[in-house]
């Protein structure tokens, strides 16, 4: 049986139909033979991977006694590097990922066996992009995706590059993975065999994606590749905020002409405005937009949201790409020769490499012309029309100056969270610096995330904890909201947690719309040394699915099921939100931040400053970040009302008993 799954139209679907017709021509029996299982899956999404979009995946298991082809050239057998003359090859299974390019011959060029393409409809039509690298990256993206979601082993994957408007005669001579405009199934199998090699099984030469067919579940692979993310009610609201945000005309007019700075505390809509501007820029102007933040959990959250909106990650076209600061600087420094190619400990040498880079740009040893040359070789990584900086107040000034120098400050859009500091000692002012430009500053005061009671509660907590100057304006149209303070063990009662999940469901929310934050004390390591959140174990035992961003592996991706409850450490919660937010060990987290003040704030003069007061302010500013994540319901668990945070919460609960509930367990 031959089946085309998923999308119903588009060039990728046309490509799938062409492959199907080629298979039927070569193997007429494949359409009706129940032992033949052939799936063509266009427009595959490898959620959480980069690249994420795959044009066409072919999955095939067939009876080898019927599925045969004749090699055009000698083939490698097993692990041998020496090709052998073979007269007949049988096919057992295949897993192919095919990158489809419809560029005309004038927009395709060959560098040896490598293919480069350019996009004539783009304002950057002179830029050439490596289609060969794109195809190779897709193979490893699919491999990682399968490894994350299914038990080992996964099938061997062969990547092919199909130039549907380039004749066979124009292709380079030699061994490569390129398909010409006109293809036959025998021709495709030959290219696969040349790249993959064949197995000698008792004198029978076999093309197979697995040594033991029964060990690989091709049905499971199919299920994964046809899985589609489903937006929740909250997702749709956030998507509307991006696509239909109230973006003022003068903001759009200023994009690329002067730097825009949006300032406001957590929940005032800064990130949504940034994404709204980026969305319009790529939709209306064909812009390539880069979004940078330090928080990997937030990167995962934004990528998931953009995936739901159908944002493209095409290497040459308009797009919005989201990266962490460190991953982007790694690519930047490597491309510009700032760091040694052999440097394997990038984070250890990060500060030194920044110093070198800043010295280079200040002394004109590294210029925008150098960046342009590097971007010509890797435009998908370095060529950006607009750069959006989230939580910009927390950036060191050297990172600001390096980016301003290389990309020009007028290309930047800034979200300034004011006093939400995590990485830096003091607010970074993006209107200043050696390479600054004229800026338009827009102040945001109204709390758009939190319902009015939550904003009122947050203001009361800041006041009680003596955090002067912290205030967020209540959004009166968003009335309601409640706070539950749990004194004691939150997991003492499964019914309490299930009630919160079910209550959110009544309001149209799924577990993925909830957020659970944990302090370092609730992080553990398994026997292999991998980190995980202790509550994740309890929740799984209760039958809940979780996305545990404490885990390095999971934090690099994003939730792919609406049934997954999100778990993050407090240090990674900034920028995230949830319909219901559960903050565990909040008093413990506050004490942890108090104790870490000396390490995070650097050296302080005992004669000039009041250390306890500054430590208190530092820890309280941190406290306000998780407290301002919720939309409707905020759950705060403390060990005792005798702790500093517990006492403050108990006082507020007594004053605001109409919407703050105190539960002792």
Secondary structure, DSSP 8 states (H G I E B T S, - for coil): -EEEEE--SSHHHHHHHHHHHHHHHH-GGGGT-TT-EEEEEEEEE-TTSSS-EEEEEEEEE--TTT-EE--SS-B-BTT-SS-B--S-EEE-EEEEEEEEE---GGGEEEETTEEEE--TTSTTTT--EEHHHHHHHHHHHHHHHHHHHS-S-----EEEEEETTS-GGGS-SSS--EE-SS--HHHHHHHHHHHH-BEEETTEEEE-S-SSGGGS-HHHHHHHHH------HHHHHHHHHHHS----HHHHHHTTTSEEEEE--TTSSHHHHHHHHHHHHHHHS--EEEEEES-HHHHHHHHHHHHHTT----SSSSEEEEEEHHHHHHHHHHHHT-S-TT---TTTTHHHHHHHHHHHHHTTSS-HHHHHHHHHH-HHHH--SEEEETTGGGS-HHHHHHHHHHH-GGGEEEEE-TT--SS-SS---TT-STT---EEEEE--B-SSS-HHHHHHHHHHHHHTT-TT---B--TTS---EEEEEES-GGG-HHHHHHHHHHHHHTT--GGGEEEEE-GGGEEE-TTS-EEEHHHHHHHHTT-EEEETTSHHHHTS---STTEEEEEEGGG-TT--EEEEEETTHHHHHHHHHHTHHHHH----TTTS-HHHHHHHHHHHHHHHHHT-EEEEEEEEES-TTSHHHHHHHHHHHHTTTTEEEEE-
